[in-house]
Amino acid sequence: GLCVEENNAHFGPCRVGSMEDGEVMQCCLVGSDDDDTAPFETLSDKLSGTQARKKNLTDEAGLGFLFRVGATMKDGEEITSWTSHDEPFKLLTREQEDARMAAPQVGLGGVSHAALVSWKKNASATDGKYEIQMRENSGGSEWTTIAASFGGLEVRKKNLTSKDGYQFRVRPAGVDGGAVFSPSSETIVTLGLSDGMKRLFGTLEQGTLLKSGHNPQPIPLEEALGGKEFVLLYASASWCGPCRQFTPMLTNWYQQLTASNNKNVEVVFLSADHDESGFQQYYKKMPWMAVDFDDDTREQLMAHIRVTGIPRLCVLDGKTGRIIEDNAVGQNLDINRWRSLRSR
């Protein structure tokens, strides 16, 4: 199908007949009751994606436009099969444009296959409520409402597994006559458990990490590290004086991240204690994940990052498992700095 909105046309690939690679998009201005034969104008004959944008449209009569898409045919054959839409697309009025919310911001949700969607407060929202819609970034996908009256300025949407990604839009809820939706967000492709993390932690005996607490519990690796932008391996021990000084500082930074709802980073403790009792007593003071003391993966990971002294805080790219910073102890713990290092 063909979905047309205020900022682009979104359509499925047209695979018919003996076609070349690509599609043709055409548009026509809807005629009056006395003239319904307005010709279609070709906007592009070399479309290679499933979205297109047409600017500088004018419609003095306010009757709207019709768009259609067809497959490029070989040898100049006439296109006989078109994908279109039923209702004319009408431009927004100046008043609607002025009242329209900006496109929401999207980013990784910090958990497996999740996106974090946020937007700015709008005075028109009744009781501060908003309607949120999403669609898969696959040609012709329809918008679906994920929240009709949501109170807040951000939402974390899970189970977004499409490799094509997703788009979101928002509008104030409770407006008489219905408010216009914002433009669509940028496309976000979420992360699950990356191949890099699977390789590094693939030898876990039970496929689980420990989650901190009074009685640490095992949780599946994908739940622990899926969707993380950065994974920090922390080699430390209770008998190490510098470790006992650094752990509270790392704890404070980690808790500030948690308080700000940032789930894009996870710390994994690799104990260098001499026995399990020492590991258990020390780990009680930590708020992050850990490899079980008896699991051989603990020593394998310390060997992988070549631990020769502690404390050691090795920053890994959550997407690839590549080492971004060999030791962040004594450095500025700054996600944006790690992003800069990753891009080098």
RODREN-306344 format. One record per residue (C-alpha): residue in one letter; z, y, x. Coordinates in nm, 4 decimals. Layout:
@residuo = A; pz = Z; py = Y; px = X .
...
END
This chain:
@residuo = G; pz = 0.0000; py = 0.0000; px = 0.0000 .
@residuo = L; pz = -0.0155; py = 0.3699; px = 0.0873 .
@residuo = C; pz = 0.2985; py = 0.5820; px = 0.0793 .
@residuo = V; pz = 0.2500; py = 0.9608; px = 0.1035 .
@residuo = E; pz = 0.5354; py = 1.2052; px = 0.1589 .
@residuo = E; pz = 0.5941; py = 1.5601; px = 0.2720 .
@residuo = N; pz = 0.5429; py = 1.5010; px = 0.6433 .
@residuo = N; pz = 0.3028; py = 1.2068; px = 0.6747 .
@residuo = A; pz = 0.1137; py = 0.9234; px = 0.5137 .
@residuo = H; pz = 0.2455; py = 0.5728; px = 0.5784 .
@residuo = F; pz = 0.0164; py = 0.2782; px = 0.5154 .
@residuo = G; pz = -0.0413; py = -0.0868; px = 0.5851 .
@residuo = P; pz = -0.3257; py = -0.2002; px = 0.8105 .
@residuo = C; pz = -0.6460; py = -0.2563; px = 0.6170 .
@residuo = R; pz = -0.7890; py = -0.5898; px = 0.7222 .
@residuo = V; pz = -1.1019; py = -0.6559; px = 0.5165 .
@residuo = G; pz = -1.4610; py = -0.7562; px = 0.5805 .
@residuo = S; pz = -1.6272; py = -0.7410; px = 0.9230 .
@residuo = M; pz = -1.4229; py = -0.4541; px = 1.0605 .
@residuo = E; pz = -1.3856; py = -0.2806; px = 1.3953 .
@residuo = D; pz = -1.0434; py = -0.1950; px = 1.5347 .
@residuo = G; pz = -0.9030; py = 0.1018; px = 1.3442 .
@residuo = E; pz = -0.8968; py = 0.2651; px = 1.0009 .
@residuo = V; pz = -1.0509; py = 0.5623; px = 0.8241 .
@residuo = M; pz = -0.8337; py = 0.8073; px = 0.6299 .
@residuo = Q; pz = -0.9775; py = 1.0323; px = 0.3606 .
@residuo = C; pz = -0.8298; py = 1.2970; px = 0.1319 .
@residuo = C; pz = -0.9394; py = 1.4840; px = -0.1767 .
@residuo = L; pz = -0.7952; py = 1.7670; px = -0.3820 .
@residuo = V; pz = -0.7248; py = 1.6498; px = -0.7356 .
@residuo = G; pz = -0.9660; py = 1.8173; px = -0.9755 .
@residuo = S; pz = -0.8913; py = 1.9853; px = -1.3080 .
@residuo = D; pz = -0.9259; py = 1.8073; px = -1.6406 .
@residuo = D; pz = -1.2858; py = 1.9269; px = -1.6495 .
@residuo = D; pz = -1.3635; py = 1.8168; px = -1.2926 .
@residuo = D; pz = -1.2368; py = 1.4787; px = -1.1800 .
@residuo = T; pz = -1.5145; py = 1.4145; px = -0.9296 .
@residuo = A; pz = -1.3793; py = 1.6018; px = -0.6287 .
@residuo = P; pz = -1.5235; py = 1.4442; px = -0.3129 .
@residuo = F; pz = -1.3117; py = 1.2723; px = -0.0502 .
@residuo = E; pz = -1.3067; py = 1.4320; px = 0.2947 .
@residuo = T; pz = -1.2655; py = 1.2173; px = 0.6060 .
@residuo = L; pz = -0.9561; py = 1.3246; px = 0.7980 .
@residuo = S; pz = -0.9886; py = 1.0639; px = 1.0718 .
@residuo = D; pz = -1.2172; py = 0.7714; px = 1.1417 .
@residuo = K; pz = -1.0250; py = 0.6384; px = 1.4426 .
@residuo = L; pz = -0.6750; py = 0.5673; px = 1.3192 .
@residuo = S; pz = -0.5014; py = 0.3070; px = 1.5332 .
@residuo = G; pz = -0.1456; py = 0.3237; px = 1.3932 .
@residuo = T; pz = 0.0053; py = 0.3008; px = 1.0473 .
@residuo = Q; pz = 0.1045; py = 0.6666; px = 1.0063 .
@residuo = A; pz = -0.0934; py = 0.9875; px = 0.9998 .
@residuo = R; pz = -0.0085; py = 1.3528; px = 0.9459 .
@residuo = K; pz = -0.2308; py = 1.6157; px = 0.7855 .
@residuo = K; pz = -0.1322; py = 1.9801; px = 0.8272 .
@residuo = N; pz = -0.2513; py = 2.3069; px = 0.6695 .
@residuo = L; pz = -0.3080; py = 2.1656; px = 0.3222 .
@residuo = T; pz = -0.3548; py = 2.4274; px = 0.0480 .
@residuo = D; pz = -0.3437; py = 2.3606; px = -0.3242 .
@residuo = E; pz = -0.3577; py = 2.6811; px = -0.5278 .
@residuo = A; pz = -0.3834; py = 2.4945; px = -0.8585 .
@residuo = G; pz = -0.0831; py = 2.2740; px = -0.7806 .
@residuo = L; pz = -0.2593; py = 1.9574; px = -0.8943 .
@residuo = G; pz = -0.2029; py = 1.7665; px = -0.5718 .
@residuo = F; pz = -0.4003; py = 1.5438; px = -0.3376 .
@residuo = L; pz = -0.5141; py = 1.1848; px = -0.3227 .
@residuo = F; pz = -0.5364; py = 0.9948; px = 0.0058 .
@residuo = R; pz = -0.7009; py = 0.6642; px = 0.0835 .
@residuo = V; pz = -0.7385; py = 0.4409; px = 0.3880 .
@residuo = G; pz = -1.0083; py = 0.1854; px = 0.4633 .
@residuo = A; pz = -1.1017; py = -0.0399; px = 0.7512 .
@residuo = T; pz = -1.3677; py = 0.0811; px = 0.9923 .
@residuo = M; pz = -1.6705; py = -0.1384; px = 0.9326 .
@residuo = K; pz = -1.9167; py = -0.2716; px = 1.1881 .
@residuo = D; pz = -2.2716; py = -0.1393; px = 1.2113 .
@residuo = G; pz = -2.1913; py = 0.1554; px = 0.9887 .
@residuo = E; pz = -2.1424; py = -0.0561; px = 0.6761 .
@residuo = E; pz = -2.0081; py = 0.1294; px = 0.3742 .
@residuo = I; pz = -1.6377; py = 0.0863; px = 0.3117 .
@residuo = T; pz = -1.5948; py = -0.0852; px = -0.0237 .
@residuo = S; pz = -1.2210; py = -0.1562; px = -0.0212 .
@residuo = W; pz = -0.9700; py = 0.1273; px = -0.0006 .
@residuo = T; pz = -0.5900; py = 0.1405; px = -0.0019 .
@residuo = S; pz = -0.4597; py = 0.4346; px = -0.2031 .
@residuo = H; pz = -0.1718; py = 0.5533; px = -0.4254 .
@residuo = D; pz = -0.1399; py = 0.6112; px = -0.7988 .
@residuo = E; pz = 0.0287; py = 0.9511; px = -0.8325 .
@residuo = P; pz = -0.1134; py = 1.2670; px = -0.6721 .
@residuo = F; pz = 0.0784; py = 1.3993; px = -0.3743 .
@residuo = K; pz = 0.1955; py = 1.7561; px = -0.4370 .
@residuo = L; pz = 0.2997; py = 2.0090; px = -0.1766 .
@residuo = L; pz = 0.6509; py = 2.1486; px = -0.1744 .
@residuo = T; pz = 0.7085; py = 2.4999; px = -0.2978 .
@residuo = R; pz = 0.8469; py = 2.7629; px = -0.0619 .
@residuo = E; pz = 1.1813; py = 2.7394; px = -0.2431 .
@residuo = Q; pz = 1.1912; py = 2.3628; px = -0.1971 .
@residuo = E; pz = 1.1056; py = 2.3937; px = 0.1718 .
@residuo = D; pz = 1.3810; py = 2.6507; px = 0.2255 .
@residuo = A; pz = 1.6416; py = 2.4345; px = 0.0488 .
@residuo = R; pz = 1.5378; py = 2.1104; px = 0.2158 .
@residuo = M; pz = 1.7745; py = 1.9403; px = 0.4588 .
@residuo = A; pz = 1.6671; py = 1.8805; px = 0.8182 .
@residuo = A; pz = 1.5698; py = 1.5286; px = 0.9225 .
@residuo = P; pz = 1.8732; py = 1.3108; px = 1.0036 .
@residuo = Q; pz = 1.9484; py = 1.2149; px = 1.3628 .
@residuo = V; pz = 1.9414; py = 0.8463; px = 1.4540 .
@residuo = G; pz = 2.0764; py = 0.6519; px = 1.7492 .
@residuo = L; pz = 2.1960; py = 0.3075; px = 1.8458 .
@residuo = G; pz = 2.4880; py = 0.1889; px = 1.6355 .
@residuo = G; pz = 2.6785; py = 0.0247; px = 1.9219 .
@residuo = V; pz = 2.6962; py = -0.3132; px = 1.7498 .
@residuo = S; pz = 2.4289; py = -0.5801; px = 1.7189 .
@residuo = H; pz = 2.1149; py = -0.4580; px = 1.5364 .
@residuo = A; pz = 2.2761; py = -0.1395; px = 1.4031 .
@residuo = A; pz = 2.1746; py = 0.2269; px = 1.3834 .
@residuo = L; pz = 2.3961; py = 0.5340; px = 1.3531 .
@residuo = V; pz = 2.2487; py = 0.7924; px = 1.1152 .
@residuo = S; pz = 2.3942; py = 1.1449; px = 1.0973 .
@residuo = W; pz = 2.3070; py = 1.4754; px = 0.9308 .
@residuo = K; pz = 2.4388; py = 1.8285; px = 0.8888 .
@residuo = K; pz = 2.6517; py = 1.9404; px = 0.5951 .
@residuo = N; pz = 2.4586; py = 2.0898; px = 0.3025 .
@residuo = A; pz = 2.6185; py = 2.3291; px = 0.0543 .
@residuo = S; pz = 2.4162; py = 2.1891; px = -0.2368 .
@residuo = A; pz = 2.5759; py = 1.8441; px = -0.2120 .
@residuo = T; pz = 2.8057; py = 1.7914; px = -0.5103 .
@residuo = D; pz = 3.1517; py = 1.6952; px = -0.3818 .
@residuo = G; pz = 2.9974; py = 1.6515; px = -0.0376 .
@residuo = K; pz = 2.7952; py = 1.3467; px = -0.1460 .
@residuo = Y; pz = 2.4496; py = 1.2470; px = -0.0186 .
@residuo = E; pz = 2.1774; py = 0.9992; px = -0.1106 .
@residuo = I; pz = 2.0440; py = 0.8046; px = 0.1880 .
@residuo = Q; pz = 1.7202; py = 0.6082; px = 0.2005 .
@residuo = M; pz = 1.5566; py = 0.3922; px = 0.4669 .
@residuo = R; pz = 1.2322; py = 0.2061; px = 0.5205 .
@residuo = E; pz = 1.0936; py = -0.0305; px = 0.7796 .
@residuo = N; pz = 0.8401; py = 0.1352; px = 1.0089 .
@residuo = S; pz = 0.5716; py = -0.1051; px = 0.8956 .
@residuo = G; pz = 0.2630; py = 0.0198; px = 0.7179 .
@residuo = G; pz = 0.3068; py = 0.0864; px = 0.3472 .
@residuo = S; pz = 0.6805; py = 0.0086; px = 0.3342 .
@residuo = E; pz = 0.8576; py = 0.1728; px = 0.0427 .
@residuo = W; pz = 1.1757; py = 0.3790; px = 0.0703 .
@residuo = T; pz = 1.4904; py = 0.2015; px = -0.0514 .
@residuo = T; pz = 1.8212; py = 0.3663; px = -0.1346 .
@residuo = I; pz = 2.1087; py = 0.2366; px = 0.0793 .
@residuo = A; pz = 2.3660; py = 0.4801; px = -0.0638 .
@residuo = A; pz = 2.3239; py = 0.6828; px = -0.3841 .
@residuo = S; pz = 2.6367; py = 0.8951; px = -0.3441 .
@residuo = F; pz = 2.7806; py = 0.8738; px = 0.0066 .
@residuo = G; pz = 3.0692; py = 1.0948; px = 0.1142 .
@residuo = G; pz = 3.0414; py = 1.1804; px = 0.4820 .
@residuo = L; pz = 2.7983; py = 1.3019; px = 0.7452 .
@residuo = E; pz = 2.7140; py = 0.9782; px = 0.9224 .
@residuo = V; pz = 2.6666; py = 0.6139; px = 0.8396 .
@residuo = R; pz = 2.6248; py = 0.3001; px = 1.0511 .
@residuo = K; pz = 2.3618; py = 0.0664; px = 0.9081 .
@residuo = K; pz = 2.3690; py = -0.2946; px = 1.0313 .
@residuo = N; pz = 2.1318; py = -0.5934; px = 1.0211 .
@residuo = L; pz = 1.8257; py = -0.3907; px = 1.1225 .
@residuo = T; pz = 1.6269; py = -0.6623; px = 1.2957 .
@residuo = S; pz = 1.2654; py = -0.5440; px = 1.2638 .
@residuo = K; pz = 1.0864; py = -0.4948; px = 1.5949 .
@residuo = D; pz = 0.8868; py = -0.2141; px = 1.4296 .
@residuo = G; pz = 1.2034; py = -0.0095; px = 1.3768 .
@residuo = Y; pz = 1.3301; py = 0.1961; px = 1.0829 .
@residuo = Q; pz = 1.3253; py = 0.5506; px = 0.9481 .
@residuo = F; pz = 1.5843; py = 0.7308; px = 0.7362 .
@residuo = R; pz = 1.5950; py = 1.0339; px = 0.5088 .
@residuo = V; pz = 1.8700; py = 1.2094; px = 0.3142 .
@residuo = R; pz = 1.9241; py = 1.4593; px = 0.0333 .
@residuo = P; pz = 2.2203; py = 1.6152; px = -0.1491 .
@residuo = A; pz = 2.3442; py = 1.4039; px = -0.4392 .
@residuo = G; pz = 2.4267; py = 1.5435; px = -0.7822 .
@residuo = V; pz = 2.1723; py = 1.8285; px = -0.7811 .
@residuo = D; pz = 2.0251; py = 1.9070; px = -1.1236 .
@residuo = G; pz = 1.6655; py = 1.7890; px = -1.1326 .
@residuo = G; pz = 1.7072; py = 1.6079; px = -0.8026 .
@residuo = A; pz = 1.6865; py = 1.7675; px = -0.4592 .
@residuo = V; pz = 1.3927; py = 1.7103; px = -0.2256 .
@residuo = F; pz = 1.4500; py = 1.4523; px = 0.0447 .
@residuo = S; pz = 1.4614; py = 1.5601; px = 0.4072 .
@residuo = P; pz = 1.1742; py = 1.4734; px = 0.6393 .
@residuo = S; pz = 1.2045; py = 1.1229; px = 0.7787 .
@residuo = S; pz = 1.4009; py = 1.0634; px = 1.0948 .
@residuo = E; pz = 1.2493; py = 0.9447; px = 1.4175 .
@residuo = T; pz = 1.1918; py = 0.5695; px = 1.4285 .
@residuo = I; pz = 1.4869; py = 0.3727; px = 1.5664 .
@residuo = V; pz = 1.4519; py = 0.0207; px = 1.7057 .
@residuo = T; pz = 1.7949; py = -0.1383; px = 1.7290 .
@residuo = L; pz = 1.9363; py = -0.3712; px = 1.9925 .
@residuo = G; pz = 2.0758; py = -0.7195; px = 1.9585 .
@residuo = L; pz = 2.2175; py = -0.9149; px = 2.2499 .
@residuo = S; pz = 1.9706; py = -0.8421; px = 2.5278 .
@residuo = D; pz = 1.8124; py = -1.1081; px = 2.7453 .
@residuo = G; pz = 1.9841; py = -0.9458; px = 3.0430 .
@residuo = M; pz = 2.3292; py = -0.9990; px = 2.8919 .
@residuo = K; pz = 2.2374; py = -1.3528; px = 2.7870 .
@residuo = R; pz = 2.1488; py = -1.4368; px = 3.1455 .
@residuo = L; pz = 2.4635; py = -1.2851; px = 3.2963 .
@residuo = F; pz = 2.7030; py = -1.4419; px = 3.0459 .
@residuo = G; pz = 2.5032; py = -1.7565; px = 2.9761 .
@residuo = T; pz = 2.7587; py = -1.9831; px = 3.1472 .
@residuo = L; pz = 3.0504; py = -1.8903; px = 2.9202 .
@residuo = E; pz = 3.2091; py = -2.2228; px = 2.8283 .
@residuo = Q; pz = 3.2459; py = -2.1445; px = 2.4586 .
@residuo = G; pz = 2.9928; py = -1.8614; px = 2.4387 .
@residuo = T; pz = 3.2786; py = -1.6204; px = 2.3672 .
@residuo = L; pz = 3.4735; py = -1.3331; px = 2.5212 .
@residuo = L; pz = 3.8366; py = -1.2499; px = 2.4565 .
@residuo = K; pz = 3.9162; py = -0.9512; px = 2.2383 .
@residuo = S; pz = 4.2326; py = -0.7663; px = 2.3377 .
@residuo = G; pz = 4.5434; py = -0.7675; px = 2.1219 .
@residuo = H; pz = 4.8934; py = -0.9119; px = 2.1067 .
@residuo = N; pz = 4.7292; py = -1.2535; px = 2.0801 .
@residuo = P; pz = 4.3751; py = -1.2195; px = 2.2289 .
@residuo = Q; pz = 4.1140; py = -1.3965; px = 2.0180 .
@residuo = P; pz = 3.7722; py = -1.5343; px = 2.1192 .
@residuo = I; pz = 3.4694; py = -1.3651; px = 1.9628 .
@residuo = P; pz = 3.1000; py = -1.4591; px = 1.9994 .
@residuo = L; pz = 2.9157; py = -1.2932; px = 2.2844 .
@residuo = E; pz = 2.6613; py = -1.1306; px = 2.0511 .
@residuo = E; pz = 2.9372; py = -0.9713; px = 1.8459 .
@residuo = A; pz = 3.1087; py = -0.8492; px = 2.1628 .
@residuo = L; pz = 2.8096; py = -0.7100; px = 2.3544 .
@residuo = G; pz = 2.5176; py = -0.6993; px = 2.1100 .
@residuo = G; pz = 2.3752; py = -0.3488; px = 2.0708 .
@residuo = K; pz = 2.5640; py = -0.2042; px = 2.3695 .
@residuo = E; pz = 2.3850; py = 0.0572; px = 2.5757 .
@residuo = F; pz = 2.6127; py = 0.0028; px = 2.8754 .
@residuo = V; pz = 2.8429; py = -0.2827; px = 2.9754 .
@residuo = L; pz = 3.1119; py = -0.2120; px = 3.2354 .
@residuo = L; pz = 3.2464; py = -0.5022; px = 3.4404 .
@residuo = Y; pz = 3.6009; py = -0.4203; px = 3.5486 .
@residuo = A; pz = 3.7410; py = -0.6295; px = 3.8354 .
@residuo = S; pz = 4.1132; py = -0.5640; px = 3.8684 .
@residuo = A; pz = 4.4521; py = -0.7337; px = 3.9162 .
@residuo = S; pz = 4.8153; py = -0.6732; px = 3.8292 .
@residuo = W; pz = 4.9281; py = -0.7004; px = 4.1946 .
@residuo = C; pz = 4.6907; py = -0.4207; px = 4.3063 .
@residuo = G; pz = 4.8545; py = -0.0760; px = 4.3250 .
@residuo = P; pz = 4.5297; py = 0.1267; px = 4.2992 .
@residuo = C; pz = 4.4313; py = -0.0904; px = 4.0016 .
@residuo = R; pz = 4.7566; py = -0.0101; px = 3.8222 .
@residuo = Q; pz = 4.6821; py = 0.3596; px = 3.8776 .
@residuo = F; pz = 4.3219; py = 0.3431; px = 3.7577 .
@residuo = T; pz = 4.3669; py = 0.1166; px = 3.4520 .
@residuo = P; pz = 4.5554; py = 0.3819; px = 3.2444 .
@residuo = M; pz = 4.2817; py = 0.6376; px = 3.3208 .
@residuo = L; pz = 4.0099; py = 0.3944; px = 3.2142 .
@residuo = T; pz = 4.2128; py = 0.3052; px = 2.9047 .
@residuo = N; pz = 4.2426; py = 0.6719; px = 2.8052 .
@residuo = W; pz = 3.8667; py = 0.7253; px = 2.8435 .
@residuo = Y; pz = 3.7867; py = 0.4098; px = 2.6464 .
@residuo = Q; pz = 4.0219; py = 0.5059; px = 2.3632 .
@residuo = Q; pz = 3.8648; py = 0.8515; px = 2.3424 .
@residuo = L; pz = 3.5260; py = 0.6847; px = 2.2993 .
@residuo = T; pz = 3.6666; py = 0.4633; px = 2.0260 .
@residuo = A; pz = 3.8250; py = 0.7608; px = 1.8480 .
@residuo = S; pz = 3.4891; py = 0.9414; px = 1.8467 .
@residuo = N; pz = 3.3243; py = 0.6361; px = 1.6836 .
@residuo = N; pz = 3.1109; py = 0.5746; px = 1.9935 .
@residuo = K; pz = 3.0438; py = 0.2016; px = 2.0159 .
@residuo = N; pz = 2.7637; py = 0.2131; px = 2.2729 .
@residuo = V; pz = 2.9835; py = 0.1069; px = 2.5670 .
@residuo = E; pz = 3.1953; py = -0.2024; px = 2.6227 .
@residuo = V; pz = 3.4248; py = -0.2898; px = 2.9125 .
@residuo = V; pz = 3.4690; py = -0.6527; px = 3.0204 .
@residuo = F; pz = 3.7731; py = -0.7372; px = 3.2329 .
@residuo = L; pz = 3.7256; py = -0.9771; px = 3.5256 .
@residuo = S; pz = 4.0716; py = -1.0741; px = 3.6446 .
@residuo = A; pz = 4.1439; py = -1.1025; px = 4.0166 .
@residuo = D; pz = 4.5000; py = -1.2181; px = 3.9522 .
@residuo = H; pz = 4.6259; py = -1.5294; px = 4.1262 .
@residuo = D; pz = 4.7299; py = -1.7136; px = 3.8097 .
@residuo = E; pz = 4.6812; py = -1.7113; px = 3.4344 .
@residuo = S; pz = 5.0262; py = -1.5676; px = 3.3688 .
@residuo = G; pz = 4.9446; py = -1.2610; px = 3.5763 .
@residuo = F; pz = 4.6138; py = -1.2244; px = 3.3901 .
@residuo = Q; pz = 4.7798; py = -1.2484; px = 3.0481 .
@residuo = Q; pz = 5.0539; py = -0.9960; px = 3.1249 .
@residuo = Y; pz = 4.8077; py = -0.7449; px = 3.2690 .
@residuo = Y; pz = 4.5462; py = -0.7898; px = 2.9957 .
@residuo = K; pz = 4.8033; py = -0.7028; px = 2.7270 .
@residuo = K; pz = 4.7794; py = -0.3428; px = 2.8497 .
@residuo = M; pz = 4.4007; py = -0.3258; px = 2.8051 .
@residuo = P; pz = 4.1999; py = -0.2405; px = 2.4880 .
@residuo = W; pz = 3.8658; py = -0.4035; px = 2.5813 .
@residuo = M; pz = 3.7040; py = -0.7450; px = 2.6243 .
@residuo = A; pz = 3.7744; py = -1.0029; px = 2.8941 .
@residuo = V; pz = 3.6352; py = -1.3260; px = 3.0344 .
@residuo = D; pz = 3.8977; py = -1.5980; px = 2.9957 .
@residuo = F; pz = 4.0858; py = -1.6619; px = 3.3216 .
@residuo = D; pz = 3.9970; py = -2.0332; px = 3.3197 .
@residuo = D; pz = 3.6257; py = -1.9747; px = 3.2583 .
@residuo = D; pz = 3.4080; py = -2.0171; px = 3.5684 .
@residuo = T; pz = 3.1930; py = -1.7274; px = 3.4483 .
@residuo = R; pz = 3.4672; py = -1.4895; px = 3.5614 .
@residuo = E; pz = 3.4210; py = -1.5749; px = 3.9292 .
@residuo = Q; pz = 3.0438; py = -1.6032; px = 3.8905 .
@residuo = L; pz = 3.0252; py = -1.2466; px = 3.7597 .
@residuo = M; pz = 3.2471; py = -1.1175; px = 4.0390 .
@residuo = A; pz = 3.0164; py = -1.2895; px = 4.2859 .
@residuo = H; pz = 2.7120; py = -1.1418; px = 4.1113 .
@residuo = I; pz = 2.8377; py = -0.7847; px = 4.1561 .
@residuo = R; pz = 2.9735; py = -0.8752; px = 4.5029 .
@residuo = V; pz = 3.3362; py = -0.7826; px = 4.4565 .
@residuo = T; pz = 3.4978; py = -0.7360; px = 4.7980 .
@residuo = G; pz = 3.7685; py = -0.4925; px = 4.6915 .
@residuo = I; pz = 3.9408; py = -0.3779; px = 4.3742 .
@residuo = P; pz = 3.9511; py = -0.1846; px = 4.1490 .
@residuo = R; pz = 3.5800; py = -0.2180; px = 4.0866 .
@residuo = L; pz = 3.3978; py = -0.0820; px = 3.7813 .
@residuo = C; pz = 3.0317; py = -0.1885; px = 3.7807 .
@residuo = V; pz = 2.8098; py = -0.0192; px = 3.5202 .
@residuo = L; pz = 2.5309; py = -0.2369; px = 3.3779 .
@residuo = D; pz = 2.2342; py = -0.1423; px = 3.1619 .
@residuo = G; pz = 2.3048; py = -0.3181; px = 2.8323 .
@residuo = K; pz = 1.9320; py = -0.3707; px = 2.7708 .
@residuo = T; pz = 1.8416; py = -0.5342; px = 3.1016 .
@residuo = G; pz = 2.1648; py = -0.6270; px = 3.2800 .
@residuo = R; pz = 2.0554; py = -0.4166; px = 3.5779 .
@residuo = I; pz = 2.3299; py = -0.2480; px = 3.7826 .
@residuo = I; pz = 2.3246; py = 0.1264; px = 3.7101 .
@residuo = E; pz = 2.6265; py = 0.2224; px = 3.9208 .
@residuo = D; pz = 2.7831; py = -0.0133; px = 4.1728 .
@residuo = N; pz = 3.1347; py = 0.1255; px = 4.1398 .
@residuo = A; pz = 3.2340; py = 0.4000; px = 3.8960 .
@residuo = V; pz = 3.5980; py = 0.4111; px = 4.0099 .
@residuo = G; pz = 3.6642; py = 0.7688; px = 4.1189 .
@residuo = Q; pz = 3.3399; py = 0.8884; px = 3.9577 .
@residuo = N; pz = 3.2862; py = 1.0880; px = 3.6400 .
@residuo = L; pz = 3.2809; py = 0.8412; px = 3.3497 .
@residuo = D; pz = 2.9915; py = 1.0048; px = 3.1662 .
@residuo = I; pz = 2.7413; py = 0.8199; px = 2.9481 .
@residuo = N; pz = 2.4790; py = 1.0911; px = 2.9938 .
@residuo = R; pz = 2.5131; py = 1.0615; px = 3.3716 .
@residuo = W; pz = 2.4512; py = 0.6868; px = 3.3459 .
@residuo = R; pz = 2.1454; py = 0.7538; px = 3.1303 .
@residuo = S; pz = 2.0158; py = 0.9816; px = 3.4029 .
@residuo = L; pz = 2.0821; py = 0.7168; px = 3.6678 .
@residuo = R; pz = 1.9092; py = 0.4539; px = 3.4555 .
@residuo = S; pz = 1.5913; py = 0.6605; px = 3.4282 .
@residuo = R; pz = 1.5486; py = 0.6936; px = 3.8041 .
END
